[in-house]
Amino acid sequence: MVAEVFAENNLERPPIVMIVSEDDPLIAKADGYNNQAVAVLLKSGREVILFNRDSTSGNCREAIVHEVAHLIAWRRFGPEIKMHGREFRQVCRSIARKNKRSTCH
C-alpha cells in the first residue's frame, strides 16, 4: 500500500516499511502520540515507516498517507522542519486532496 501511495503521488524510491510491536521504543509515544505509524529519517538518509502491529484504531491508508507526507516534506524542505509544522501541513493537504483523505494535523 505504501508503494501505491508513492506511485499515486509520482514519487520514486519508497521507504523501508517495518511492522513493530507497540512497546518498540521507536514507535511508542514518539512525538507525544500513541502511534499507529511513524516516519523516521535515519542518519544515513534512508527513510523508514514503522507500523504498530498492535494498533487497532484508525484507518491504515490514512496513516500511510500521513507518514508519506512526512517523508515528502523532509525531501522538499529538509529534516529540520517542525514535525507537524507549516511545511508538513502544506504537503499533507496536497496529498490528502489527491488521495481524498484527511490526514493532517
ZADOVEX-840236 format. One line per 3 residues: number of its first residue (from 0); for each residue x, y, z of C-alpha. Coordinates in steps of 0.001 Angstrom, whole numbers. Layout:
% ZADOVEX-840236
NUM = X,Y,Z ~ ... .
***
This chain:
% ZADOVEX-840236
0 = 0,0,0 ~ 2917,2397,683 ~ 4240,1827,-2843 .
3 = 739,2559,-4169 ~ 583,5912,-2360 ~ 4079,6755,-3654 .
6 = 3025,5873,-7208 ~ -171,7945,-6923 ~ 1967,10931,-5985 .
9 = 4624,10349,-8692 ~ 7361,9513,-6194 ~ 10237,7128,-6619 .
12 = 12246,5227,-4010 ~ 9667,4095,-1472 ~ 10791,3891,2156 .
15 = 11597,771,4137 ~ 8413,-449,5828 ~ 8545,-2339,9125 .
18 = 5882,-3778,11405 ~ 6806,-3408,15083 ~ 5271,-4038,18480 .
21 = 3589,-1144,20294 ~ 6267,-1281,23002 ~ 9068,-798,20464 .
24 = 10901,2370,21567 ~ 10902,3683,18004 ~ 7114,3902,17883 .
27 = 5952,4012,21495 ~ 4614,7511,22042 ~ 7003,9069,19533 .
30 = 6406,12820,19395 ~ 3886,12536,22260 ~ 1276,10489,20408 .
33 = 233,6864,20696 ~ 1161,5992,17156 ~ -395,3692,14616 .
36 = 2575,4533,12415 ~ 5618,6787,12444 ~ 8016,8009,9749 .
39 = 11704,8021,10596 ~ 14592,9608,8726 ~ 17810,7730,9515 .
42 = 21210,9433,9669 ~ 22109,7508,6503 ~ 19304,9374,4731 .
45 = 17219,6219,4365 ~ 13536,6642,5153 ~ 11542,4173,7237 .
48 = 7851,3911,8090 ~ 7094,1831,11181 ~ 3614,402,11694 .
51 = 2302,-603,15092 ~ 1018,-4145,14643 ~ -897,-3908,17924 .
54 = -2870,-830,16914 ~ -6475,-1429,16015 ~ -7516,2204,15843 .
57 = -7700,4395,12792 ~ -7525,3794,9103 ~ -4354,2184,7783 .
60 = -4459,4044,4463 ~ -4840,7391,6227 ~ -1854,6547,8428 .
63 = 207,5674,5347 ~ -713,8911,3564 ~ 116,10885,6722 .
66 = 3548,9262,7118 ~ 4333,9594,3404 ~ 3575,13316,3790 .
69 = 6334,13497,6413 ~ 8797,11873,4016 ~ 7881,14205,1161 .
72 = 8112,17256,3429 ~ 11587,16177,4574 ~ 12647,15687,949 .
75 = 11366,19114,-102 ~ 12228,21246,2923 ~ 14886,19295,4844 .
78 = 14790,17242,8032 ~ 14927,20280,10340 ~ 11297,21297,9755 .
81 = 8779,21059,12594 ~ 7109,17651,12848 ~ 3602,18960,12055 .
84 = 4567,22467,11039 ~ 3610,24623,8079 ~ 5677,22690,5505 .
87 = 4289,19328,6609 ~ 697,20600,6548 ~ 1189,22049,3060 .
90 = 2427,18700,1715 ~ -134,16705,3676 ~ -3061,18745,2369 .
93 = -1831,18336,-1186 ~ -1566,14555,-807 ~ -4867,14353,1067 .
96 = -6620,16116,-1829 ~ -5097,13693,-4351 ~ -5992,10688,-2209 .
99 = -9285,12102,-898 ~ -8132,11629,2688 ~ -7920,13964,5667 .
102 = -4694,13113,7472 ~ -3278,16453,8550 ~ -2909,17966,11991 .
***
